[in-house]
Amino acid sequence: MRTDFQQILATLLAHIIGKPHQLKLAMTCLLAEGHLLIEDLPGMGKTTLSHALARVFNLSYSRIQFTSDLLPADILGVNVFDQQKHNFRFHSGPIFNELILADEINRASPKTQSALLEAMEESQVSLDGETHQLPSPFFVIATQNPSYQSGTYPLPESQLDRFLMRISLGYPSYEAEKQMLTQSSMKPQLQLADTISPVDLIDYQRQALAVNCADSIIHYILRLVNKSREQSAYPQPLSPRASKALLRASKAWAFLHDRDYVLPEDVQAVFAAVAEHRLKGVQLEWGEESALSQQLLDSVDPLAA
């Protein structure tokens, strides 16, 4: 890994113990200018992860608790009439921050969930005929509970497709949980020396986007997505947005590992996180294996012409 991101990973691992792969995927998602969906049971560290990422990258942070009575205006903001100036003035909502935690997103109604669509795709909000730009960088981390829990609404396919990656933290190992309990009374603080500025992050994102990708890698990605469209085994074939997401994530993973070119192994490392929630087209059960994405990977030879 790049030295600066090794330091970031070490800092994050002090808060999310024993989950280096998931943390690397989360950093990859941020470098690829995507959005992250975390599916887990309550109490697995989802909020801790989002807050730690905001701290180490010096991003303004807002946590929005999604509930059944949450309205789009509670997220985006509202135009309020100013009686002194006799005009409407826009009061921005909590979405106007650089990192947003949409906590338990599937507890809100589909109408409220859809309020995030334009923001996640266009980095802007349109209200009453006016467009308001969101800050840059802009990163949404959404969490959702298992579908069998009461009061949940399944995310529609259009919303799922907006998330570059989906990960699950899962239960910690025995030793990791022991370490967590041992240090619970002396929680480590994020040090200023371990942080990256938003300006540096934007530069890193540009460098990640500029990572070289040979035609053979492009063909590998195209064979993967086309395979999902040709066989009925996949309920929801991968869209062109998915192929773009896979390319961006592969470049970001390569950049994170201090390379300026993409290998087939980079595509394979991010494939489950990028593809599984799109292939299903429905909310996954917590702890479910990435069976469809692995089946698709196994069926396509990365070295084929």
KEVOKE-34048 format. One record per residue (C-alpha): residue in one letter; x, y, z. Coordinates in steps of 0.2 Angstrom, whole numbers, plus 5000, padded with zeros to 4 digits. Layout:
% KEVOKE-34048
AXYZ ...
//
This chain:
% KEVOKE-34048
M500050005000 R500550184998 T501450245014 D500150385018 F498650265016 Q499550135027 Q499550265041 I497750305038 L497350115038 A498350095054 T497350235062 L495650165056 L496149995063 A496250065080 H494450105079 I493749965068 I494849815075 G495149665064 K494349725048 P495749785036 H494949725020 Q493349815023 L494249975028 K495349965012 L493749945002 A492950095010 M494550195006 T494450134988 C492650184987 L493150364993 L494650374981 A493450314966 E492250454971 G490850334974 H489650304988 L489650155001 L488250045007 I488549945023 E487349805027 D487449745045 L486549705061 P486549855073 G488149875084 M489449815071 G490349985070 K489550065055 T489350235063 T491150225070 L491850185053 S490950335045 H491450455059 A493250395058 L493350415039 A492750595041 R494050625054 V495550555045 F495150645029 N494550805038 L492850805030 S491350895037 Y490150765044 S488350745046 R487350595052 I485550585046 Q484450455056 F483250385043 T481550355051 S479750315044 D479250505046 L480750585039 L480350695024 P481450745009 A481550925016 D482350865032 I483750805021 L483950925007 G483351095015 V481951205012 N481551385005 V480951495019 F480051665016 D481051815023 Q479751945028 Q480952085030 K481752055012 H480151995004 N480951844996 F481351664999 R482951615007 F483651435005 H484051345022 S485151205017 G484951035025 P486150915033 I486650845016 F487650995012 N489250915021 E490650825013 L490350655021 I488550605025 L488050455035 A486250405030 D485950295045 E484750145043 I484250215026 N482950075023 R481850135038 A481350285028 S479950285015 P480450264996 K479950444993 T481250505006 Q482550375000 S482350454982 A482850624989 L484650554988 L484650504970 E485050674962 A486350714976 M487250544974 E487250554955 E487450734951 S488250814967 Q486850934967 V485150974974 S483651044964 L482251134974 D480851244968 G481751264951 E483451314958 T485051204958 H486151204973 Q487951124972 L488551004985 P490251024992 S491750934985 P492250804989 F490550724993 F490350555000 V488850455006 I488950315018 A487250225020 T486850085032 Q485449975031 N484749835043 P484249655037 S482649655028 Y481849535041 Q481849665054 S480249765056 G479949935049 T481149915034 Y480849965016 P481849875002 L482949994992 P482450004974 E483649944960 S483950124955 Q484550174972 L485650014974 D486450054958 R486950224965 F488150144977 L489850104970 M490149974983 R489249874996 I490149795011 S489749705027 L490849715043 G490149565052 Y490549505069 P492349525075 S493549385078 Y493749315096 E495449405098 A494849565089 E493349575101 K494449545116 Q495549685111 M494049795109 L493449755126 T495149785134 Q495349955126 S493550015128 S493950125143 M495450205134 K494750235116 P496250295105 Q496050475098 L496350515080 Q497950615079 L498150765067 A499750685060 D498650545054 T497450645043 I497350705025 S496550865020 P495050875008 V496150964995 D497450814996 L495950694994 I495350774979 D497150764971 Y497250584976 Q495550554968 R496150634952 Q497750524952 A496750364955 L495650414940 A497250434929 V497850254933 N498250164917 C497050024912 A497649914897 D496449854884 S496549684891 I495849744907 I494449834899 H494049674889 Y494049574905 I492849694913 L491749694897 R491749504897 L491149504915 V489749624913 N489149544897 K489149364905 S487949434918 R486749484903 E486849324894 Q486349204907 S484749194917 A485649144933 Y485849324937 P484249414942 Q484849584938 P486149594925 L487549724927 S487249894919 P488450014910 R488450114927 A489149954935 S490449934922 K491050114925 A491050084943 L492049924942 L493350014931 R493450164944 A493550044959 S494949944950 K495950094947 A495750164965 W496249994972 A497849994961 F498250174966 L497950124985 H499249984982 D500450114975 R500350054956 D499950164941 Y499250024931 V497749894934 L497949714935 P496649574934 E496849544953 D496349724956 V494649694947 Q494449534957 A494849614973 V493449744971 F492149644961 A491049564975 A490949734983 V490449824967 A489349684959 E488449584972 H487149704977 R486849744958 L486649564953 K485449524966 G484349674963 V483649654980 Q484249684998 L485449555004 E485249455020 W486549505033 G488049385032 E487549315015 E489049255005 S489449344988 A488949184979 L488349264962 S489849384960 Q491049234964 Q490149124952 L490249264938 L492149284942 D492449094941 S491549084924 V492649214915 D494549184911 P495449354914 L496849294901 A495549254887 A495749354871 
//
